[in-house]
């Protein structure tokens, strides 16, 4: 009697359970920290922010995987677990820690094929790889491209503008901060491999450049000292 193989090893219900686990794991990673966890020096790097980033990466990676012919289940599950250890492990080891957590979860919940578990864990472990993406599996590439893409465009711009407040900057610096997002997008354009990711990069860069132009048109370039001089001159003339 043959072994029945499901077309998709992960049902919608199982994926929702994984999402809940990742959410609760992130929350538990910081709940005992008085000031917000290891990344407390970036206030928006809370459990809520990290989970939102993960869901963004899941969405983007799934779209890329479908269009590029990758294994969608491997890609989306790896994307879901890729940053699960981000708030408790150091940056240089969080990928390996995340792979261990993913393996423990997948082994303990459900009867997933070993090959599936291995592919997921390898993608999670390799998602911080900084070399040529063509050296990696298609699923890992989809994950890395999605992780890169979430940091550019409107979402990346919003995060960079939030950083202005943390750095005690004013709105006068907004266009300069957006320029950092554009630089990141240009780097992403050079690094991504798939046609799908490249198309998303171009789209997001176009929107970000438009927003920067809007800022530059509405926020005067005159510095504060010049403004005060002009006001004083005007008062003297009245």
N, C-alpha and C positions, 0 to 999 in steps of 0.2 A: 504494500500500500504506500503510495507516494506521500510526501510531506506537502501539505498545503502551504503555499507561499502567498501572503497578502501583497497586493500591488503596492500598498503603502504600509510600512511597518508602524506608523504612528497615526493613530486616529485623532480626530479633532478633540475628543474628550481627553485623551492622553496628553496632547499638546497643551491644552488649557491647564491640566494638572502640573505640567512642567513649568508653565508661566507662573502659576501660583507659588510653586516651590522657589523659583528664582527670586520673585518679589519678596517672599518672606525671608529668604536667606540674606538678601541685601539689607533688609530692615534689621535683622538680627546682628549683622556685622557692625552696626553703628549704635545700637540701642544702649550699650554699656559705656559708650564714649561720652563724656560730659560735654565735649565741644564739637561733636559731629563726625568723629571717625578720623581715619588716617589722612584723608584729603580735606580736613576741615578748613585749611587755608584757602580753599576755593569753595565759598559758601554754597554754590549751586551744584557741587559734586556731592549731593546727598544721595540717599538710597532712592529717593523719588526721581532725581535727575538721572541716575545711572540706569534705573529700570526703563525710563523713557528712552534713553539712548539705545538700550538693548532692543526695545520694540521697534525703534526706527531701523536699526540694522537688520533685524529679522525681516521687516517689510521690504527693504531695498535688496537684501541678499536673495530673498525669495523671487523677486521680480527678475533679477539678473540670472538666477539659476534656471528659471523657466525658459527664458529667451535664449540662453546659451547652451541648453541641453544638459545641465548638471543634475545630479540627484537632489531633488528639491527637499526631501525629508532630511537628508544628511546636512544640507546647507542650513535649513531653518532651525534645526535642533542645535547645531553647532553655534549659530548666531545667538540663540537664546542663552547658551551657557558661556559665551566667549568672555564676558566681563563679570561673571558671578563672583569672582574672588577679588575684584578690583578694589574694594573698600577695606579689605583685611590683609591683603598681601602686598608686598612691595612691587613697584611697576615692572621690574625686570624678571619677576617670577610669577606674576599673576596669571599668565597664560597657562603655565604648567599646573598651577594650583587649580585653575578652572577646569582643566582636562581631568584632573583627579576627581573633582566633585561630579563632573558629568558622568564619568565611568561608574562611580559609586551609585549615582541615581539610576542610571539606565540598567545597571546590573540588578539593582534591588526592586525596580518597578517595571513589570512587564517582562515579556519573553522576546527581547529584541535579538536579532541575529548578531553573532559576534563580529561579523564583518562590518555591520552597520555601526556598532559601538566603537569599533576601531577607527572607522572613517570619521565619525563625529569627534572623537577625542583627539585625533591627529589634527583636524582642522582647528579645534580650539587651541591646542598647544602651539600651532604654527601661525596663529592669527597676528602675532606681533612681528613676524618675519619682515626684515627690511630689504631683502635682496630682490632679485628678479622674480616676478610673480610667475613667469613661465616655468619655473622649477617646481612649482607646487601642483597639487591636484586641482581640478576644476572647481570642486566644492570649496576648497580653502581659498582659492582666488576670489570666488564670489563673496565669501565672507570678508576678506581683507578689503576688497573694493567697496563693499557696503559700509564698512567701518570708516574708510577714508571719506566716502561721500557724505556721511552724516555730519562731518565737520565743516562742510562748505555749503554755500547757498543760504537760504533764509534762516535755517536753524543755526548754522555756524555764525551768521551775522548777529543774530539775537544774543548768542552766548558771548560773542566778542564785545558787544555793547554793554552787556551786564558786567563784563570785566572792567569797563571804564569806571564804574562806581567803586569797585573794589580797589582800583588803583588811584582813586580820588581824582579822576579826570573829569573834565566838563564836556558838554555836547560839542564844544569847539574842536575836540579831537576825534569826533565820530568818523569823519571821512578817512582819517588816518588809520583808525582801528579796522574799518571795513577793508582797507587796503591789505591788511594782514590776511583777511579771509580770501581775497582775490589771489594773493601770493600762494596761499595754501591750495587753492583751486588749480592754479597753474602747475604746481608740483604734482597734484593728483592727476592732471591730464597727462603728464609725462609718465606716470607710474602705472595707471590702470591698463589692463590688457584687452578686456572684452569690448566689443562694439557697443553693447548695452550700457556699460559703465561710462564709456567715453561720451556717449550721447547725453547721459545724465549730467556729466561734468560740464559740458558745453552749455546746457540749459541753465544750470545753476550759476555758472559764471556770468552768463548774460544777465540774469536777474540781479545778481550782486553788483555788477558794474552799473546797471540802471539805478539801483538804490544809492550807490556812491555818488553818481552824477546828481541825483536828486538832493542829496545832502549838501554837496558842494554848491549847488545853486541857491539853496535856502539858508545855509549857515554862513554868515559873513566871515571872511578870512581875516578881517581886522582883529588884532589882538586887544586885550582888555585895556592896556595902557593907552593905546590909540583912541579907543572908545571914550575913555575918561577925558582925554585931551580935547576931543571934539565936543563933548558935553560942556566942558569948562569954557571953551571958546564960544559956544553958542550962548551960554548964560551971560558971558561978558558982553556980547553984542546986543543983548536984549535990554 
